[in-house]
Amino acid sequence: GAGVSQSPSNKVTEKGKDVELRCDPISGHTALYWYRQRLGQGLEFLIYFQGNSAPDKSGLPSDRFSAERTGESVSTLTIQRTQQEDSAVYLCASSKRGGSGHSGNTIYFGEGSWLTVV
Amino acid sequence: GQQVMQIPQYQHVQEGEDFTTYCNSSTTLSNIQWYKQRPGGHPVFLIQLVKSGEVKKQKRLTFQFGEAKKNSSLHITATQTTDVGTYFCAGPSGTYKYIFGTGTRLKVLA
């Protein structure tokens, strides 16, 4: 597609339920990132994929959070047993190639999935 | 751990006034990126700086990378209402990820 696509755009869930957030990166982009942004706050790194592998998952806040990527394309972020503090915008981003040391490595963000846990 | 701080946190300016946000890293950076996030929107890439002391311009925006590659600034000349949003710098952390700064929220009063 033309840009990074995320779904759902909005999700309201009850505390304790599981949620899945989906990301379709730009076609051909090998690197994929998930970030979390709480209301009025900065971006918090969650996980990075290079292809289907996740060499850096250091930002996942707890074992309730997991993510996978298949076909070097779509990624799913799963939050189990949601808590109210999980309420945030979950932003997916992709770039043509991975690695933060490269010049010209523009990161393109999706519109985000707004999650509200009630 | 590595930290990227930005000041100020908020800035209100009258339309036509200049605006500057400063980004400071606790570690030396190989490169730095700047993003703009409009209210309710997602971050959009503006620019990447790589060289020590580098200065790049985009119309009314001037970006600078410090000589020591630990700080950077974004200066907007003669702000317009379309400049409203939060400006983030981002620096690499480790091999893969970018750490985003705390952001500076700009409000332009017409």
Contacts between the chains, C-beta under 8 A, distances in Angstrom:
chain1	res1	chain2	res2	distance
A	31	B	96	7.7
A	33	B	97	6.9
A	33	B	98	7.8
A	35	B	100	7.5
A	42	B	88	6.8
A	42	B	100	5.3
A	42	B	101	6.7
A	42	B	102	5.0
A	42	B	103	5.1
A	43	B	43	7.0
A	43	B	88	6.9
A	43	B	90	7.9
A	43	B	100	4.0
A	45	B	93	7.8
A	45	B	97	5.1
A	45	B	98	7.5
A	45	B	99	6.6
A	45	B	100	7.7
A	48	B	96	4.5
A	48	B	97	5.1
A	50	B	96	7.0
A	55	B	95	7.4
A	55	B	96	6.0
A	56	B	94	6.7
A	56	B	95	7.5
A	56	B	96	4.6
A	56	B	97	5.6
A	58	B	97	8.0
A	59	B	97	7.5
A	91	B	42	6.2
A	91	B	43	7.4
A	98	B	96	6.0
A	99	B	95	6.1
A	99	B	96	6.4
A	100	B	30	7.6
A	100	B	31	7.8
A	100	B	92	3.0
A	100	B	93	6.9
A	100	B	94	7.1
A	100	B	95	6.7
A	100	B	96	5.9
A	100	B	97	6.1
A	100	B	98	5.5
A	101	B	30	4.8
A	101	B	31	7.1
A	101	B	92	5.8
A	101	B	95	7.2
A	102	B	31	8.0
A	103	B	31	6.2
A	103	B	48	6.4
A	103	B	50	4.8
A	104	B	48	6.9
A	105	B	48	7.4
A	106	B	45	4.9
A	106	B	48	7.2
A	107	B	33	7.3
A	107	B	45	6.2
A	107	B	90	7.9
A	107	B	98	6.8
A	108	B	45	7.0
A	109	B	42	4.3
A	109	B	43	5.0
A	109	B	44	7.1
A	110	B	42	6.4
A	111	B	41	7.6
A	111	B	42	5.3
A	112	B	42	5.5
